[in-house]
Amino acid sequence: MNKQDAPVMTVDEVATYLKIPKSSIYKLAQEGRIPCQKVGKHWRFHRNTLKQWLSNQYSGADVHAGK
């Protein structure tokens, strides 16, 4: 299994996956706005849960905003 298929992701991997800064990932995690778990001092993200969350974020967005 390569790193891209790993079921658990780090902050660095999530930042790359979502194409946003690590600082934004930390903020979302601390505010409980992104599904994650804290293991000791480290945030961890389940890949499948994150994919589902992202899909739900998109489907809940108003794609016709601004029209």
C-alpha positions in Angstrom: 0.0 0.0 0.0 1.5 3.3 -1.0 1.1 6.6 1.0 -1.8 7.8 -1.2 -3.9 4.7 -0.3 -3.2 4.8 3.4 -6.5 4.9 5.4 -5.1 7.5 7.8 -3.8 10.8 6.8 -1.6 13.4 8.5 -2.1 17.2 8.5 0.5 17.5 5.8 -1.2 14.9 3.6 -4.7 16.5 4.1 -3.3 20.0 3.3 -1.9 18.6 0.1 -5.1 16.7 -0.7 -7.3 19.7 -0.1 -4.8 22.2 -1.6 -5.0 24.5 1.4 -2.4 25.7 3.9 -1.6 23.5 6.9 -2.6 26.4 9.2 -6.1 26.2 7.8 -6.2 22.4 8.5 -5.2 23.0 12.1 -7.8 25.7 12.5 -10.6 23.6 11.0 -9.6 20.6 13.2 -9.5 22.7 16.4 -12.9 24.2 15.6 -14.4 20.8 14.9 -15.2 21.8 11.3 -13.4 18.9 9.7 -13.7 15.2 10.7 -10.6 14.2 12.6 -9.2 12.7 15.8 -6.4 13.8 18.0 -3.9 11.1 18.8 -1.6 12.4 21.5 -0.5 15.8 20.1 -1.2 14.8 16.5 -4.3 15.2 14.3 -5.3 12.2 12.2 -7.8 12.0 9.4 -9.5 9.0 8.0 -9.3 9.1 4.2 -12.8 7.7 3.5 -14.5 10.0 6.1 -12.6 13.0 4.7 -13.8 12.1 1.1 -17.4 11.8 2.3 -17.1 15.1 4.3 -15.7 16.9 1.2 -18.5 15.5 -1.0 -21.1 16.6 1.5 -19.5 20.1 1.7 -19.8 20.4 -2.1 -23.3 19.0 -2.3 -24.4 21.5 0.4 -22.9 24.5 -1.4 -25.1 26.8 -3.4 -23.6 26.2 -6.9 -25.8 28.9 -8.3 -24.6 31.6 -5.9 -23.9 34.9 -7.5 -26.4 34.4 -10.3 
